[in-house]
Amino acid sequence: MGKRCQHFLPKWYLYIEALQRTVREIELNQDMIQRYAKKIIGFAYSKLQNTTLAEDLSQEILLALFDGLRRQQHISDLDGYVYTICCYTWSKFLRKNKKHWHNLD
């Protein structure tokens, strides 16, 4: 019985550590949304001049941002990083929707 408990405890510790990391990521994501949401939506609307498309682009930017933050260990200039993600996602959005641009006028 003693050996069985020894093998079982490390799994729980790893599970708890993973859960704590997830909670920290969720808190970071909520802080990120509160801090950058207006800027991201403003960026998207300034580029597209269409509310619906700007909302779509904003969602794609946030998803790309969260994905990037999850993969990065440390980002020294968060504002610059967010702006880079915005520009990259915007260009990707343009390529993806290229055939629909004649309908915007």
C-alpha distances in whole Angstrom, upper triangle without the diagonal:
4,6,5,7,9,10,11,13,15,16,17,19,21,22,23,25,26,27,29,31,32,33,35,37,38,39,41,42,44,45,47,48,50,51,53,53,57,57,56,58,61,61,60,63,65,65,65,67,65,63,61,61,60,57,56,56,54,51,51,52,49,47,48,47,44,43,44,43,39,40,42,40,43,46,49,52,50,54,55,52,52,56,55,53,55,58,56,55,58,60,57,58,62,61,59,62,65,66,66,68,72,71,70,74
4,5,5,6,9,10,11,14,15,16,17,19,21,21,23,25,26,27,29,31,32,34,35,37,38,40,41,43,44,45,47,49,50,51,52,56,56,55,57,60,60,59,62,64,64,64,67,65,63,61,60,59,57,55,56,54,51,51,51,48,46,47,46,43,42,43,41,38,39,40,38,41,44,47,50,49,52,53,50,51,55,54,51,54,57,55,54,58,59,56,57,61,61,59,61,64,66,66,68,71,70,70,73
4,5,5,6,9,10,12,14,15,16,18,19,21,22,24,25,27,28,30,31,33,34,36,37,39,40,42,43,44,46,48,49,50,51,55,55,54,56,59,58,58,61,63,62,63,65,64,61,60,59,58,55,54,54,52,49,49,49,46,44,45,44,41,40,41,40,36,37,38,36,39,43,45,48,47,51,52,48,49,53,52,50,53,55,53,52,56,57,54,55,59,58,56,59,62,64,64,66,69,69,68,72
4,5,5,6,9,11,12,13,15,17,17,19,21,22,23,25,27,28,29,31,33,34,35,37,38,40,41,43,44,46,47,48,49,53,53,52,54,57,56,56,59,61,60,60,63,61,59,57,56,56,53,51,52,50,47,47,47,44,42,43,43,39,38,40,38,35,35,37,35,39,42,45,47,46,49,50,47,48,51,50,48,51,53,51,50,54,55,52,53,57,56,54,57,60,62,62,63,67,66,66,69
4,5,5,6,9,10,11,12,15,15,16,18,20,21,22,25,26,27,29,30,31,33,35,36,37,39,40,42,44,45,46,47,51,51,50,52,55,54,54,57,59,59,59,61,60,57,56,55,54,51,50,50,48,46,45,46,43,41,42,41,37,37,38,36,33,34,36,34,37,40,43,45,44,47,49,45,46,50,49,47,49,52,50,49,52,54,51,52,56,56,54,56,59,61,61,63,66,65,64,68
4,5,6,7,10,11,11,13,15,16,17,19,21,22,24,25,27,28,30,31,32,34,35,37,38,40,42,43,44,45,46,50,50,49,51,54,54,53,57,58,58,59,61,60,57,56,55,54,51,50,50,48,45,45,45,42,40,41,40,37,36,37,35,32,32,34,32,35,38,41,44,42,46,47,44,45,48,47,45,48,51,49,48,52,53,50,52,55,55,53,56,59,61,61,62,66,65,64,68
4,6,6,7,10,11,12,13,15,17,18,19,21,22,24,26,27,28,30,32,33,34,36,37,38,40,42,43,44,45,49,49,47,49,52,52,51,55,57,56,56,59,57,55,53,53,52,49,48,48,46,43,43,43,40,38,38,38,35,33,35,33,30,30,32,30,33,37,40,42,41,45,45,42,43,47,45,43,46,49,46,45,49,50,48,49,53,52,50,53,56,58,58,59,63,62,62,65
4,6,6,7,9,10,11,13,15,16,17,19,21,22,23,25,26,27,29,31,32,34,35,36,38,40,41,42,43,46,47,45,47,50,50,49,53,55,54,54,57,55,53,51,50,50,47,45,46,44,41,41,41,38,36,37,36,33,32,34,32,29,29,31,30,33,36,39,41,40,43,44,41,42,45,44,42,45,47,45,44,48,49,46,47,51,51,49,51,54,56,56,58,61,60,60,63
4,5,5,6,9,10,11,12,14,15,17,18,20,21,23,24,26,27,29,30,32,33,34,36,38,39,40,41,45,45,44,46,49,49,48,51,53,53,54,56,54,52,50,50,49,46,45,45,43,40,40,40,37,35,36,35,32,31,33,31,27,28,30,28,31,34,37,39,38,41,42,39,40,44,43,41,43,46,44,43,47,48,46,47,51,50,49,51,54,56,56,57,61,60,59,63
4,5,5,6,8,10,10,12,14,15,16,18,20,21,22,24,26,27,28,30,32,33,34,36,37,38,39,43,43,42,44,47,46,46,49,51,51,51,54,53,50,49,48,47,44,43,43,41,38,38,38,35,33,34,33,29,29,30,28,25,25,27,25,28,31,34,36,35,39,40,37,37,41,40,38,41,43,41,41,44,46,43,45,48,48,46,49,52,54,54,55,59,58,57,61
4,5,5,6,9,10,10,12,14,15,16,18,20,21,22,24,26,27,29,30,31,33,35,36,37,38,41,42,40,42,45,45,44,47,49,49,49,51,50,48,46,45,44,42,40,40,39,36,36,36,33,31,31,31,27,27,28,26,23,24,26,24,27,31,34,36,34,38,39,36,36,40,39,36,39,42,40,39,42,44,41,42,46,45,44,46,49,51,51,53,56,55,55,58
4,5,5,6,9,10,10,12,14,15,16,18,20,21,22,24,25,27,29,30,31,33,34,36,36,40,41,39,41,44,44,43,46,49,48,49,51,49,47,45,45,44,41,40,40,38,35,35,35,32,30,31,31,27,27,28,26,23,24,26,25,27,30,33,36,34,37,38,35,36,39,39,36,39,42,40,39,42,44,42,42,46,46,44,47,50,52,51,53,56,55,54,58
4,5,5,6,9,10,11,12,14,15,17,18,20,21,22,24,26,27,28,30,32,33,34,35,39,39,38,40,43,43,43,46,48,47,48,50,49,47,45,45,43,41,40,40,37,35,35,34,31,30,31,29,26,26,27,25,22,23,24,22,25,28,31,33,32,35,36,33,34,38,37,35,38,40,39,38,41,43,41,42,46,45,44,46,49,52,51,52,56,55,54,58
4,5,5,6,9,10,11,12,14,15,16,18,20,21,22,24,26,27,29,30,31,32,33,37,37,36,38,41,40,40,43,45,45,45,48,47,44,43,42,41,38,37,37,35,32,32,32,29,27,28,27,23,23,24,22,19,20,21,19,22,26,29,31,29,33,34,31,31,35,34,32,35,38,36,35,38,40,38,39,42,42,41,43,46,48,48,49,53,52,51,55
4,5,5,6,9,10,11,12,14,15,16,18,20,21,23,24,25,27,29,30,31,32,35,36,34,36,39,39,39,42,44,43,44,46,45,42,41,40,39,36,35,35,33,30,30,30,27,25,27,26,22,22,23,22,18,20,22,20,23,26,29,31,29,33,34,31,31,35,34,32,34,37,35,34,37,39,37,37,41,41,39,42,45,47,47,48,51,51,50,53
4,5,5,6,9,10,10,12,14,15,16,18,20,21,23,24,26,27,28,30,31,34,35,34,36,39,38,38,41,43,43,44,46,45,42,41,40,39,36,35,35,33,30,31,30,27,26,27,26,22,22,24,21,19,20,22,20,23,26,28,30,28,32,33,30,30,34,34,32,34,37,36,34,38,40,38,38,42,42,41,43,46,48,48,49,52,51,50,53
4,5,5,6,9,10,11,12,14,15,16,18,20,21,22,24,26,27,28,29,33,33,32,34,37,37,37,40,42,41,42,44,43,41,40,39,38,35,34,34,32,29,29,29,26,24,25,24,20,20,21,19,16,18,19,17,19,22,25,27,26,29,30,27,28,32,31,29,32,35,33,32,36,38,36,37,40,40,39,41,44,47,46,47,51,50,49,52
4,5,5,6,9,10,11,12,14,15,16,18,20,21,22,24,25,26,27,31,31,30,32,35,34,34,37,39,39,40,42,41,38,37,36,35,32,31,31,29,26,26,26,23,21,22,21,17,17,19,17,13,15,17,16,18,21,24,26,24,28,29,26,26,30,29,27,29,32,30,29,33,35,32,33,37,37,36,38,41,43,43,44,48,47,46,49
4,5,5,6,9,10,11,12,14,15,17,18,20,21,23,24,25,26,30,30,29,31,34,34,34,36,39,38,39,41,40,37,36,35,34,31,30,30,28,26,26,26,22,21,22,21,18,18,20,17,15,17,19,18,20,22,25,27,25,28,29,26,26,30,30,27,29,33,31,30,33,35,33,34,37,38,36,38,41,43,43,44,47,46,45,49
4,5,5,6,9,10,11,12,14,15,17,18,20,21,22,24,25,29,29,28,30,33,33,33,36,38,38,39,41,40,37,36,36,34,31,31,31,28,26,26,26,22,21,23,21,17,18,20,17,14,17,18,16,18,21,23,25,23,26,28,25,25,29,29,27,29,32,31,30,33,35,34,34,38,38,37,39,42,44,44,44,48,47,46,49
4,5,5,6,9,10,10,12,14,15,16,18,20,21,22,23,27,27,26,28,31,30,31,34,35,35,36,38,37,35,34,34,32,29,29,28,26,24,24,23,20,19,20,18,14,15,16,13,11,13,14,13,15,17,20,22,20,23,25,22,22,26,26,23,26,29,28,27,30,32,30,31,35,35,34,36,39,42,41,42,45,45,43,46
4,5,5,6,9,10,10,12,14,15,16,18,20,21,21,25,25,24,26,29,29,29,32,34,33,34,36,35,32,31,31,29,27,26,26,23,21,21,21,18,16,18,16,13,13,15,13,10,13,15,14,17,18,21,23,20,23,25,22,21,25,25,22,24,28,26,25,28,30,29,29,33,33,32,34,37,39,38,39,43,42,40,44
4,5,5,6,9,10,11,12,14,15,17,18,20,20,24,25,24,26,29,29,29,32,34,34,35,36,35,32,31,31,29,27,27,27,24,22,23,22,18,18,19,17,14,16,17,14,13,16,17,16,18,19,22,23,20,23,25,22,22,25,26,24,25,29,28,26,29,32,30,30,34,35,34,35,38,41,40,40,44,43,41,44
4,5,5,6,9,10,11,12,14,15,16,18,19,23,23,22,25,27,27,28,30,32,33,34,35,35,32,32,31,29,27,27,26,23,21,22,21,17,17,18,16,13,15,16,12,11,14,14,13,14,16,18,20,17,20,22,20,19,23,24,22,24,27,26,25,28,31,29,30,33,34,33,35,38,41,40,40,44,43,41,44
4,5,5,6,9,10,10,12,14,15,16,17,21,21,20,22,25,24,25,28,29,29,30,32,32,29,28,28,26,23,23,23,20,18,18,17,14,14,15,12,9,11,12,9,8,11,12,12,13,14,17,18,15,18,20,17,17,20,21,18,20,24,23,22,25,27,26,26,30,31,29,31,34,37,36,36,40,39,37,41
4,5,5,6,9,10,11,12,14,15,15,19,20,19,21,24,24,24,26,29,29,30,31,30,27,27,26,24,22,22,22,19,17,18,17,13,13,15,13,10,12,14,11,11,14,15,16,17,17,20,20,17,19,21,19,17,21,22,19,21,24,24,22,25,27,26,26,30,31,29,31,34,36,35,36,39,38,36,39
4,5,5,6,8,10,11,12,14,15,18,19,19,21,23,24,24,27,29,29,30,32,31,28,28,28,25,23,23,23,20,18,20,18,15,15,17,15,12,15,16,13,13,16,16,16,16,17,19,19,16,18,21,19,17,21,22,20,21,25,25,23,26,29,28,28,31,33,31,33,36,38,37,37,41,40,37,41
4,5,5,6,9,10,10,12,13,17,17,17,19,21,21,22,25,26,27,28,30,29,27,27,26,24,22,22,21,18,17,18,16,13,14,15,12,9,12,13,9,10,14,13,13,13,13,15,15,12,15,17,15,14,18,19,17,18,22,22,21,23,26,25,25,29,30,29,31,34,36,35,35,39,38,36,39
4,5,5,6,9,10,10,11,15,15,14,16,19,19,19,22,24,24,25,27,26,24,23,23,20,18,19,18,15,13,15,13,9,10,12,9,7,10,12,9,10,13,14,15,15,14,17,16,13,15,17,15,13,16,18,15,16,20,20,18,21,23,23,22,26,27,26,27,30,33,32,32,36,35,32,36
4,5,5,6,9,10,10,13,15,14,16,19,19,20,22,24,25,26,27,26,23,23,23,20,18,19,19,15,14,16,15,11,13,15,12,10,14,15,13,14,17,17,18,18,17,19,18,15,16,19,17,15,18,20,18,18,22,22,20,22,26,25,24,27,29,28,29,32,35,33,33,36,35,33,36
4,5,5,6,8,10,13,14,14,16,18,19,20,22,24,25,26,27,27,24,24,24,21,19,21,20,16,16,18,16,12,15,16,13,12,15,15,13,14,18,17,17,16,15,17,16,12,13,17,15,13,17,19,17,18,21,22,21,23,26,25,25,28,30,29,30,33,36,34,34,37,36,34,36
4,5,5,6,8,11,11,11,13,15,16,17,19,21,21,23,24,24,22,22,22,19,17,18,17,13,13,15,12,9,12,13,9,9,13,13,10,12,15,15,16,15,13,15,14,10,11,14,12,10,13,15,13,14,17,18,17,19,22,22,22,25,27,26,27,30,32,31,31,34,33,31,34
4,5,5,5,9,10,9,11,13,14,15,17,19,20,21,22,21,19,19,19,16,14,15,15,11,11,13,11,8,11,13,10,10,14,14,13,15,18,18,19,18,17,18,17,13,13,16,14,11,14,16,14,14,18,18,17,18,22,21,20,23,26,25,25,28,31,29,29,32,31,28,31
4,6,6,8,10,11,12,14,15,16,18,20,21,22,23,23,20,21,21,18,16,18,17,14,14,16,14,12,15,16,14,13,17,18,16,18,21,20,21,20,18,19,18,14,14,17,16,13,16,19,17,16,20,21,20,21,24,24,23,26,29,28,28,31,34,31,31,34,33,30,33
4,6,8,8,10,12,13,14,16,17,19,20,22,22,23,21,22,22,18,17,19,18,14,15,17,14,12,15,16,13,13,17,17,15,17,20,19,20,18,16,16,14,11,10,14,14,11,13,16,15,15,18,20,19,20,23,24,23,25,28,28,28,31,33,32,31,34,33,30,32
4,6,5,6,9,10,10,12,14,15,17,18,19,20,18,19,18,15,14,16,14,11,12,14,11,9,13,13,11,12,15,15,14,17,19,18,20,18,15,16,14,10,9,12,12,8,10,13,12,11,14,16,15,16,19,20,19,22,24,24,24,27,30,28,27,30,30,27,29
4,5,5,6,8,10,11,12,14,16,16,17,17,15,16,15,12,11,13,12,8,10,12,10,8,12,13,11,13,16,16,15,18,21,20,22,21,19,20,17,14,12,15,14,11,12,15,13,12,15,17,15,15,19,19,18,21,23,23,23,25,28,26,25,28,27,24,27
4,5,5,6,8,10,10,12,14,15,15,16,13,15,15,12,11,14,13,10,12,14,12,12,15,16,14,16,19,19,19,22,24,23,25,24,21,22,19,16,13,16,16,12,13,16,15,13,16,18,16,16,20,21,19,21,24,24,23,26,28,26,25,28,26,23,25
4,6,5,6,9,10,10,12,14,15,16,14,16,16,12,12,15,13,10,13,14,11,11,15,15,13,16,18,18,18,21,23,22,24,22,19,19,16,13,10,12,13,10,9,13,12,10,13,15,14,14,17,19,18,19,22,23,22,24,27,25,24,27,26,23,25
4,5,5,6,9,10,11,12,14,14,13,14,13,9,10,11,9,6,9,10,8,8,12,12,11,13,16,15,16,19,20,20,23,21,18,19,16,13,11,13,12,8,9,11,10,7,10,13,11,11,14,15,14,16,19,19,19,21,24,22,21,24,24,21,23
4,5,5,6,8,10,10,11,11,9,11,10,7,7,10,8,6,9,11,9,10,13,14,13,16,18,18,19,21,23,23,26,25,22,23,20,17,15,16,16,12,12,15,13,10,13,15,13,12,16,16,14,16,19,19,18,21,23,21,20,23,21,18,21
4,5,5,6,9,10,10,11,10,13,12,8,10,13,11,9,13,14,12,13,17,17,16,18,21,21,21,24,26,25,28,26,23,24,20,18,15,16,17,13,12,15,14,11,13,16,14,13,16,18,16,17,20,21,20,21,24,22,20,23,22,18,20
4,6,5,6,9,10,12,12,14,12,8,11,12,9,8,12,13,10,12,15,15,14,17,19,19,19,23,24,23,26,24,21,22,18,16,13,14,14,11,9,12,11,8,9,12,11,9,13,15,13,14,17,18,17,19,22,20,18,21,21,18,20
4,5,5,6,8,9,9,10,8,5,7,9,6,6,10,10,9,11,14,14,14,17,19,19,20,23,24,24,27,26,23,24,21,18,16,16,16,13,11,13,12,8,9,12,10,8,11,13,10,12,15,15,14,16,19,17,15,18,18,15,17
4,5,5,5,6,6,9,8,5,8,10,9,9,12,13,12,14,17,18,18,20,22,22,23,26,28,28,30,29,26,27,24,21,18,19,19,16,14,16,16,12,13,15,14,11,14,16,13,13,17,17,16,17,19,17,15,18,17,13,15
4,6,6,9,10,13,11,8,12,13,11,11,15,16,14,17,19,19,19,22,24,23,24,27,29,28,31,29,26,27,23,21,18,18,19,16,14,16,16,12,12,15,14,11,14,16,14,14,18,18,17,18,20,18,16,18,18,14,15
4,6,9,11,12,10,8,12,12,10,11,15,14,13,16,18,18,18,21,23,22,24,27,27,27,30,29,26,27,23,21,18,18,18,16,13,14,14,11,10,13,12,8,10,13,11,10,14,15,14,14,17,15,13,15,15,12,14
4,5,8,9,7,6,10,11,9,11,14,14,14,17,19,18,19,22,23,23,25,28,29,29,32,31,28,29,26,24,21,21,21,18,16,17,16,13,13,15,13,9,12,13,10,10,13,14,12,13,15,12,10,13,12,9,11
4,7,9,8,7,11,12,12,13,16,17,16,19,21,21,22,25,26,26,28,30,32,32,35,34,31,32,28,26,23,23,24,20,18,20,19,16,16,18,16,13,15,17,14,13,17,17,15,16,17,14,12,14,13,9,10
4,6,5,6,9,10,10,12,14,15,16,18,20,21,22,24,26,26,28,30,31,32,35,34,32,33,30,27,24,25,25,21,20,21,20,16,17,19,16,14,16,17,14,13,17,16,14,15,16,13,12,13,11,8,10
4,6,5,6,9,10,10,12,14,15,16,18,20,21,22,24,25,26,28,30,31,34,33,31,32,29,26,24,25,24,21,20,22,20,16,18,20,17,15,18,18,15,16,19,18,15,18,19,16,15,17,14,12,14
4,5,5,6,9,10,11,13,14,16,17,19,20,22,23,24,26,27,29,30,33,33,31,33,30,27,25,26,25,21,21,22,20,17,18,19,16,14,17,17,13,15,18,16,13,16,17,14,14,16,13,11,14
4,5,5,6,8,10,11,12,14,15,16,18,20,21,22,24,26,27,28,32,31,29,31,28,25,23,23,22,19,18,19,17,14,15,16,13,11,14,13,10,11,14,12,10,13,14,11,11,14,12,10,13
4,5,5,6,9,10,10,12,14,15,16,18,20,21,22,24,26,26,29,29,26,28,25,22,20,20,20,16,15,17,15,12,13,15,12,10,13,14,10,12,15,14,13,15,17,14,14,17,15,12,15
4,5,5,6,9,10,11,12,14,15,17,18,20,21,23,25,26,29,28,26,28,25,22,20,21,20,17,17,18,16,13,15,16,13,12,15,15,12,14,17,16,14,17,19,16,16,19,17,15,18
4,5,5,6,9,10,11,12,14,16,17,18,20,21,23,24,28,28,26,28,26,22,21,22,20,17,17,18,15,13,14,15,11,11,14,12,9,12,14,12,11,15,16,14,15,18,16,15,18
4,5,5,6,9,10,10,12,14,15,16,18,20,21,22,25,25,23,25,22,20,18,18,17,14,13,14,11,9,11,11,8,7,10,10,7,10,12,11,11,14,16,14,14,18,17,15,18
4,5,5,6,9,10,10,12,14,15,16,18,20,21,24,23,21,23,20,17,16,17,15,12,12,14,11,8,11,12,9,9,13,13,10,13,16,15,15,18,20,18,18,21,20,18,21
4,5,5,6,9,10,11,12,14,15,17,19,20,23,23,21,24,22,18,18,19,17,13,15,15,12,11,14,14,10,11,14,13,11,15,17,15,15,18,21,19,19,23,21,20,23
4,5,5,6,8,10,11,12,14,15,17,18,22,22,20,23,21,18,17,18,15,12,13,13,10,9,11,11,7,9,12,10,8,12,14,12,13,16,19,17,18,22,21,19,23
4,5,5,6,9,10,10,12,14,15,16,19,19,17,19,17,14,14,14,12,9,10,10,7,6,9,9,6,8,11,10,10,13,15,14,15,18,21,20,19,23,23,21,24
4,5,5,6,8,10,10,12,14,15,18,18,16,19,17,14,14,15,12,9,11,12,9,9,12,12,9,12,15,14,13,16,18,17,18,21,24,23,23,26,25,24,27
4,5,5,6,9,10,11,13,14,17,18,17,20,19,16,16,17,14,12,14,14,10,11,14,12,10,13,15,13,13,17,18,16,18,21,23,22,23,27,26,25,28
4,6,5,6,9,10,11,12,16,16,15,18,17,14,15,14,11,10,12,11,7,9,11,9,7,11,13,11,12,15,16,15,17,20,23,22,23,26,26,25,28
4,5,5,6,9,10,10,14,14,12,15,14,10,11,12,9,7,10,10,6,8,11,11,9,12,15,14,14,18,19,18,20,23,26,25,25,29,28,27,30
4,5,5,6,9,10,13,13,13,16,15,12,14,15,11,10,13,13,10,12,15,14,13,16,18,17,17,21,21,20,22,25,28,27,28,31,31,29,32
4,6,5,7,9,12,14,13,17,17,14,16,16,12,12,15,14,10,13,15,13,12,16,17,15,16,20,20,19,22,24,27,27,27,31,31,30,33
4,5,5,6,10,11,10,14,14,11,14,13,9,10,13,11,8,12,14,12,12,15,17,15,17,20,20,20,23,25,28,28,28,32,32,30,33
4,5,5,8,9,8,12,12,10,13,13,9,10,13,13,10,13,16,15,15,18,20,18,20,23,24,23,26,28,31,31,31,34,34,33,36
4,6,8,10,11,15,16,13,16,17,13,13,17,16,14,16,19,17,17,20,22,20,21,25,25,24,27,29,32,32,32,36,36,35,38
4,7,9,11,14,16,14,17,17,13,14,17,15,13,17,19,17,17,20,21,20,22,25,24,24,27,29,32,32,33,36,37,35,39
4,6,7,11,12,11,15,14,11,13,16,14,13,17,18,17,17,21,22,21,23,26,26,26,28,30,34,34,34,38,38,36,39
4,7,10,13,12,16,16,13,15,18,17,16,20,21,20,21,24,25,24,26,29,29,29,32,34,37,38,37,41,41,40,43
4,6,9,9,13,13,11,14,16,16,15,19,20,20,21,24,25,25,27,29,30,30,33,34,38,38,37,41,41,39,42
4,6,6,10,9,8,10,13,12,13,16,17,17,18,21,22,22,24,27,27,28,30,32,35,35,35,38,39,36,39
4,6,9,9,9,12,13,13,15,17,18,19,20,23,24,25,26,28,29,30,32,34,37,37,36,40,40,38,40
4,6,5,6,9,10,11,12,14,16,16,18,20,21,22,24,26,27,28,30,31,35,35,33,37,37,35,37
4,5,5,6,9,10,10,12,14,15,16,18,20,21,22,24,26,26,28,30,33,33,31,35,35,32,35
4,5,5,6,9,10,11,12,14,15,16,19,20,21,23,25,26,27,28,32,31,29,33,33,30,32
4,5,5,6,9,10,11,12,14,15,17,18,20,21,23,24,26,27,30,30,28,32,32,30,32
4,5,5,6,9,10,11,12,14,16,16,18,20,21,22,24,25,29,29,28,31,32,29,32
4,5,5,6,9,10,10,12,14,15,16,18,20,21,22,24,27,26,25,29,29,27,29
4,5,5,6,9,10,10,12,14,15,16,19,20,21,22,26,25,23,27,27,25,27
4,5,5,6,8,10,11,12,14,15,17,18,20,21,25,24,23,27,27,25,27
4,6,5,6,8,10,10,12,14,15,16,18,19,23,23,22,26,26,24,27
4,6,5,6,9,10,10,12,14,15,16,18,21,20,19,23,23,21,23
4,6,5,6,9,10,11,12,14,15,16,20,20,18,21,22,20,22
4,5,5,6,9,10,11,12,14,15,19,19,18,22,23,21,24
4,5,5,6,9,10,10,12,14,17,17,17,20,21,19,22
4,5,5,6,9,10,10,12,15,15,14,17,18,16,19
4,5,5,6,9,10,10,14,14,13,17,18,17,19
4,5,5,6,9,10,13,14,14,17,18,18,21
4,5,5,6,8,11,11,11,15,15,14,18
4,5,5,6,9,9,8,12,13,12,15
4,6,5,9,10,10,13,15,15,18
4,6,8,9,10,14,15,15,18
4,6,6,7,10,11,11,14
4,5,6,9,10,11,14
4,6,7,9,11,13
4,6,6,8,11
4,5,6,8
4,6,7
4,6
4
